[in-house]
């Protein structure tokens, strides 16, 4: 989920927030992962009751009551999940900053993203070593999806892992499946909480 939180923060880089309203929506969406950190730590390390955690979410997010109860179920059932996701996001942001500082104008965000997700899921320590090796490499800093002309390659050229574009489709399907699973679980928990409340 660290990649998912990182990817969700790319809207500014992509110029998607053209007015204060859209930026507000993005900032509001960033509240939930931050609140999960507090609630997760509060419940599992500080001995918070469910009601104290619910009060925190009511005061610091825009979630409705059924969503708050679903978030609490999630935090109770999966200790440190919220922390792990946020640590993953912050690690990727830190690695990106490190790469930008060390590579300067040679930094290619597309190549950085390929390094982060191109090998599939990996522990943070492995990803850090991989990015450090990529930064130190004398060549190959450009995204392999882009030729020296700066244009995307044709159907038979330069894709990572050979000429098989299905590799990239497989990654997209994997991440979409993960996101869809999380959404389904979230709504099942919310529906269950709604039935319990009535």
Secondary structure, 3 states (H helix, E strand, C coil): CHHHHHHHHHHCCCCCCCCHHHHHHHHHHHHHHHHHHHHHHHHHCCCCCHHHHHHHHHHHCCCCHHHHHHHHHHHHHCCCHHHHHHHHHHHHHHHHHHHHHHHHHHCCHHHHHHHHHCCCCCCHHHHHHHHHHHHHCCCCCCCCCECCCCCECCCCCCCCCCCCCHHHHHHHHHHHHHHHHHHHHHHHHHHHHHHHHC
